[in-house]
C-alpha cells in the first residue's frame, strides 16, 4: 500500500493490542490523514469529517484487542470502521450534503483567473453532487482510487473484493458517471435554450 | 450554471475531472493534536459509578441509614430498660 508500512505496523500493532497507548498513538498519526480524507469526501463537510474521524479511532482503540490479523493492512480495518460509521451517519441524517463553494476554495490554491476558477468550481460541484448520489461502495472505490491513489488490489483488500471485481466496478462506475453527467449536461442545454 | 469544459461523454475526461476534483484535504492541526491527546492520555473518569448503577447505590445508602437509625433507637431503649431494671 502506498502509504502503509506493513513491517513497522506489525510491531507497533502488537504493542497497541497489548494495551500500549503510545503505540496506538503512532498508528493514529500514521493513518489519521487518510481516514479524515476518506470521511471528508463521504460526508462533504469538515465538521462531520472531524467528528466521524474521532469516532473511527475511538472505536478502533476500544476494539483493538479483538483485531484479527488476516494478512490485510491495518488501514483496511480502519477503512471498514470508517465505512460502517459513514453509512450509519447517512442513514441517521438521511441527507446528502454538498461541499460548499467556500469549502472547495479552501482545498485549492487561488487562481489568477477568477472566471475560469469559477467554472472549475461549478464543474467540481456538479461532479461532487453526482458522486454523492452513487451507491456507497462506488463512492468508496473512487475515493480510495483518486484521493489515496491505491491500486485495484489494495482497494480489493479494503472492500473485501477481488482485484477483478474492483476493476469491473470501477468501469461500471465510470460509465454510470458518464451517463449521469451527460443527462445533466443535456438538461442544462435544454434550460438555456428555453431561456 | 456554466457548461462543463470537458466532454462528459468521454471516459478519459471523466477520469481527468475526478483527478482534479479529489485533492487531498488537510485536517486541522488542532484537531489532530486534541484527538491524539484524547486517545493516548484519556481524562480520568470523574464519576466512578455508572449512572445506571446510581439508583441501586442510593437505595442501599437509604436502607443502610434506616438500619443504623433503627439500631441506635433500639440500643437506646434497651439501655434505658436495663437502667430501670437495675
Interface residues (C-beta under 8 A of the other chain):
Chain A: X21 X22 X24 X25 X28 X29 X32 X33 X36 X37 X40 X41 X46 X49 X50 X53 X54 X57 X58 X61 X107 X108 X118 X119 X120 X122 X123 X124 X126 X127 X128 X142 X143 X146 X147 X174 X175 X177 X178 X181 X182 X184 X185 X188 X189
Chain B: X1 X2 X3 X4 X5 X6 X8 X9 X10 X11 X14 X15 X17 X18 X19 X20 X21 X22 X23 X24 X25 X26 X27 X28 X31 X32 X35 X36 X38 X39 X40 X41
